[in-house]
Amino acid sequence: MKRVFQAPPQIDIPKDHAPFNYKDVEVLKRYLTEYGSIVPRTRTNLNAKEHRQLAREIKRARHLAMLPFLTTL
């Protein structure tokens, strides 16, 4: 029996988005799942450099208690 693969939904992000900033919490929340983990590159269509920058800014915001490390059920 053949497996059916369904691609996860993509997140709509404008191509000319501004650089990520840890102070802009509303933008960073779009890149987190409902449990608080960072959405993978395959769903965000970011290149590697942009994804590293995003991860760094999310981690900074978490460290300053602007974003939660994880959310409970």
Phi and psi in degrees as a GROMACS rama.xvg file:
@    title "Ramachandran Plot"
@    xaxis  label "Phi"
@    yaxis  label "Psi"
@TYPE xy
-87.5911  137.647  LYS-2
-78.028  141.172  ARG-3
-101.64  122.421  VAL-4
-101.835  127.767  PHE-5
-117.479  121.704  GLN-6
-69.396  141.841  ALA-7
-68.2922  154.09  PRO-8
-65.5008  144.07  PRO-9
-86.2517  151.281  GLN-10
-93.1195  129.197  ILE-11
-77.2059  114.846  ASP-12
-131.24  128.231  ILE-13
-65.5069  145  PRO-14
-67.1865  -28.8487  LYS-15
-100.214  41.282  ASP-16
-70.3532  152.197  HIS-17
-73.9619  160.144  ALA-18
-58.7742  148.705  PRO-19
-70.9912  145.917  PHE-20
-137.95  134.914  ASN-21
-65.2253  -20.4252  TYR-22
-77.58  -19.9948  LYS-23
-91.6906  78.8198  ASP-24
-67.3914  -35.2419  VAL-25
-63.7457  -37.4379  GLU-26
-69.4649  -42.693  VAL-27
-65.5146  -32.072  LEU-28
-64.3865  -25.335  LYS-29
-67.9483  -20.3025  ARG-30
-100.13  12.1905  TYR-31
-113.242  147.151  LEU-32
-79.0923  176.853  THR-33
-66.7082  -18.9026  GLU-34
-94.5141  -4.63691  TYR-35
100.102  2.7928  GLY-36
-88.7467  155.851  SER-37
-74.9164  134.373  ILE-38
-69.6292  137.564  VAL-39
-69.2053  162.838  PRO-40
-60.2738  -31.6472  ARG-41
-64.99  -26.4821  THR-42
-92.7027  -21.5645  ARG-43
-97.4608  -15.4702  THR-44
59.0505  31.917  ASN-45
-92.4941  151.567  LEU-46
-81.0397  176.41  ASN-47
-63.3662  -41.4312  ALA-48
-63.3609  -44.202  LYS-49
-67.1837  -36.2673  GLU-50
-69.8297  -37.1015  HIS-51
-63.8282  -41.7142  ARG-52
-64.2156  -42.9355  GLN-53
-59.3865  -47.797  LEU-54
-61.7349  -40.5785  ALA-55
-62.9928  -43.8902  ARG-56
-70.0236  -36.0711  GLU-57
-64.6818  -42.0196  ILE-58
-65.7932  -36.0426  LYS-59
-64.6516  -44.8746  ARG-60
-64.1461  -35.8855  ALA-61
-66.2306  -42.0417  ARG-62
-63.5788  -33.827  HIS-63
-89.9573  9.93376  LEU-64
63.804  29.1847  ALA-65
-87.1494  -27.9011  MET-66
-125.771  148.937  LEU-67
-77.7143  150.544  PRO-68
-70.9329  -39.0267  PHE-69
-156.358  160.218  LEU-70
-114.424  147.81  THR-71
-92.75  158.953  THR-72
